[in-house]
């Protein structure tokens, strides 16, 4: 009888965990290469767990495998929102090793990086279909947001009915233009921030709690 | 007079285009072919008119000299088929002259074949069908065998490739064979005369053998299409340079998890658990 009770308790615990409001949602951080996705993921992870997600770099395609930080609990207004952050490789339609040669990289390393980046894009696209329940779409506000990749990804996200938060990153840079991003995607809310400097992160967390809580 | 209409007997030069849409005189579409070396036209015409015309018309005819050469040259089943395809005999005169040339070894082998076939099947033509598997038996059967090879050659050429170059050039031979392989095989059995019936019955079996390569080509086509569709998602411009089709990558259930340097790649195929979740 004791065994039966134990079993029942453990099943109840599992069901509670499965169906509780606290179940973390998997939030994918998407965007083109070098938009600051990993910097943002690290910022969020450090702010709430103390750990980083992965190395950041000014060289594109530093993140070539999706990295996940689970159970990031964000407290907003007395409530706790628990999310799994999935930092994804930058999505692009073209990967060229010559791009990396400008960053003092040997050709062999550049070619390997290029191959891994391509695998990373395939993986990111796969997880977008299979695994994420919400998207934080990070854009470099110093660059033109009207690109094929951005249009296509936002379109896919909308077709999936996933909640999406558009972040206009790198507001610490001079030629940043948040308005340009707002104009590009007027149907979505755009939040300015500097993930590097930590500017406007409070609003970002408010919106994360609102969108994904 | 390489080509002859089997209905009205009109002849056409080798390579003539007149006959491509049927005999201009009688509208017949059965022709027989005789290399310019000269064969017994009477015998072949007889045979052609006799209802074995379908194969006889399309099969190149063989002179007695050629027959001898071919028979002595035969060493393997495929060779046999190829030779018989390019140079079958249909005339009884040809048969006689050819059989006169046979040596005792050939006769012994012929007897062996007849015994063997007799055990398996009373139909003498069947041995012709089975012969491609063993060249030695093939050449030994007398007239029947040549008949059989004349009947079966429509299917044989596609398996064995080029025909005897002395009889006709390869382009003509292949053109003729292609037509025969597809159109003649299914139609043959109903129109046999008694003499041709056995060899006609053998033809479908030979057809099976030689149709194997034909079966492969659609498979290859499918494979190529499959590969093309896969490469649509990631195109390797050159090592280190890739173009990605994001929609294709997004829509695929399986995803590429590893690109190899040699152009191969590893994909993860969705398993049953994933499928049931969707």
HADDOCK unambig.tbl for C-alpha pairs under 7 A between the chains (distance, minus, plus):
assign (segid A and resid 93 and name CA) (segid B and resid 243 and name CA) 5.68 0.50 0.50
assign (segid A and resid 93 and name CA) (segid B and resid 244 and name CA) 4.68 0.50 0.50
assign (segid A and resid 93 and name CA) (segid B and resid 245 and name CA) 6.46 0.50 0.50
assign (segid A and resid 93 and name CA) (segid B and resid 246 and name CA) 6.74 0.50 0.50
assign (segid A and resid 94 and name CA) (segid B and resid 242 and name CA) 5.70 0.50 0.50
assign (segid A and resid 94 and name CA) (segid B and resid 243 and name CA) 4.55 0.50 0.50
assign (segid A and resid 94 and name CA) (segid B and resid 244 and name CA) 5.99 0.50 0.50
assign (segid A and resid 95 and name CA) (segid B and resid 241 and name CA) 5.61 0.50 0.50
assign (segid A and resid 95 and name CA) (segid B and resid 242 and name CA) 5.10 0.50 0.50
assign (segid A and resid 95 and name CA) (segid B and resid 243 and name CA) 6.47 0.50 0.50
assign (segid A and resid 96 and name CA) (segid B and resid 240 and name CA) 5.92 0.50 0.50
assign (segid A and resid 96 and name CA) (segid B and resid 241 and name CA) 4.36 0.50 0.50
assign (segid A and resid 96 and name CA) (segid B and resid 242 and name CA) 6.39 0.50 0.50
assign (segid A and resid 97 and name CA) (segid B and resid 240 and name CA) 5.09 0.50 0.50
assign (segid A and resid 97 and name CA) (segid B and resid 241 and name CA) 6.08 0.50 0.50
assign (segid A and resid 111 and name CA) (segid B and resid 239 and name CA) 6.76 0.50 0.50
assign (segid A and resid 111 and name CA) (segid B and resid 240 and name CA) 4.28 0.50 0.50
assign (segid A and resid 112 and name CA) (segid B and resid 240 and name CA) 6.89 0.50 0.50
assign (segid A and resid 114 and name CA) (segid B and resid 240 and name CA) 5.31 0.50 0.50
assign (segid A and resid 114 and name CA) (segid B and resid 241 and name CA) 6.97 0.50 0.50
assign (segid A and resid 115 and name CA) (segid B and resid 240 and name CA) 5.90 0.50 0.50
assign (segid A and resid 115 and name CA) (segid B and resid 259 and name CA) 6.70 0.50 0.50
assign (segid A and resid 119 and name CA) (segid B and resid 256 and name CA) 6.57 0.50 0.50
assign (segid A and resid 119 and name CA) (segid B and resid 257 and name CA) 5.98 0.50 0.50
assign (segid A and resid 119 and name CA) (segid B and resid 258 and name CA) 6.09 0.50 0.50
assign (segid A and resid 119 and name CA) (segid B and resid 259 and name CA) 6.68 0.50 0.50
assign (segid A and resid 122 and name CA) (segid B and resid 249 and name CA) 5.92 0.50 0.50
assign (segid A and resid 122 and name CA) (segid B and resid 255 and name CA) 6.58 0.50 0.50
assign (segid A and resid 122 and name CA) (segid B and resid 256 and name CA) 6.21 0.50 0.50
assign (segid A and resid 123 and name CA) (segid B and resid 255 and name CA) 6.80 0.50 0.50
assign (segid A and resid 123 and name CA) (segid B and resid 257 and name CA) 6.79 0.50 0.50
assign (segid A and resid 125 and name CA) (segid B and resid 249 and name CA) 6.08 0.50 0.50
assign (segid A and resid 125 and name CA) (segid B and resid 250 and name CA) 4.92 0.50 0.50
assign (segid A and resid 126 and name CA) (segid B and resid 249 and name CA) 6.78 0.50 0.50
assign (segid A and resid 126 and name CA) (segid B and resid 250 and name CA) 5.57 0.50 0.50
assign (segid A and resid 126 and name CA) (segid B and resid 255 and name CA) 6.30 0.50 0.50
assign (segid A and resid 129 and name CA) (segid B and resid 250 and name CA) 6.25 0.50 0.50
